[in-house]
Amino acid sequence: MMPAIMILAVVSIVYGACLALVPDGLKKIIAYSSISHLGYVMLGLASLDLIGIQGAILQMVSHGLVAGGLFFMVGMNLRAHALA
């Protein structure tokens, strides 16, 4: 079943990247790019290799920090424009 999961991961990577090009809102761009990033996590986990799993864990941690920070900054930017 691993080849099917790997194919779905690659489709998720490409589909998420294509969707991130379309929307006009920053929150939507970040959300759609998250789909693409988590496809890399799924691909690393599906490899069932030590380096692939370690890379998936590193990607999950870095994605959580970066995406959280980006959503925070976009939210602060929207509040600053609402107050002005």
C-alpha positions in Angstrom: 0.0 0.0 0.0 3.0 2.3 0.3 3.3 3.1 -3.4 -0.3 4.3 -3.4 0.4 6.5 -0.3 3.5 7.9 -2.0 1.6 8.7 -5.2 -1.1 10.5 -3.1 1.7 12.4 -1.3 3.2 13.6 -4.6 -0.3 14.6 -5.9 -0.8 16.5 -2.6 2.5 18.3 -3.1 1.7 19.4 -6.6 -2.0 20.1 -6.0 -1.3 22.2 -2.9 1.4 24.2 -4.7 -0.9 24.9 -7.6 -3.7 26.0 -5.3 -1.4 28.3 -3.5 -0.9 30.3 -6.7 -4.6 31.1 -7.2 -6.1 32.9 -4.1 -5.6 36.5 -3.4 -5.7 36.4 0.4 -2.5 35.7 2.4 -4.3 33.3 4.8 -5.5 31.2 1.9 -2.0 31.1 0.4 -0.5 30.0 3.6 -3.2 27.4 4.1 -2.8 25.9 0.6 1.0 25.8 0.9 0.5 23.9 4.1 -1.2 21.1 2.1 1.9 21.0 -0.1 4.3 21.0 2.9 2.4 18.2 4.7 2.6 16.1 1.5 6.4 16.1 2.0 5.8 14.8 5.5 3.6 12.0 4.2 6.1 11.2 1.6 8.9 10.9 4.2 6.8 8.8 6.5 5.7 6.5 3.7 9.4 5.9 2.8 9.7 3.8 6.0 13.4 4.7 6.1 15.1 6.2 9.1 16.3 9.3 7.2 12.8 9.8 5.6 11.1 9.6 9.0 13.6 12.0 10.6 13.1 14.4 7.7 9.4 14.2 8.1 9.7 15.0 11.8 11.9 18.0 11.1 9.5 19.2 8.4 6.6 18.9 10.9 8.4 20.9 13.5 9.6 23.6 11.1 6.2 23.8 9.4 4.4 24.2 12.7 6.7 27.1 13.7 6.8 28.8 10.4 3.1 28.5 9.6 2.1 29.5 13.1 4.4 32.6 12.8 3.0 33.5 9.3 -0.6 33.2 10.5 0.3 35.3 13.5 1.9 38.0 11.3 -1.0 38.0 8.8 -3.5 38.4 11.7 -1.5 41.2 13.2 -1.3 42.9 9.8 -5.1 42.7 9.4 -5.7 44.1 12.9 -3.3 47.0 12.1 -5.1 47.9 8.9 -8.5 47.6 10.7 -7.3 50.1 13.4 -5.9 52.6 10.9 
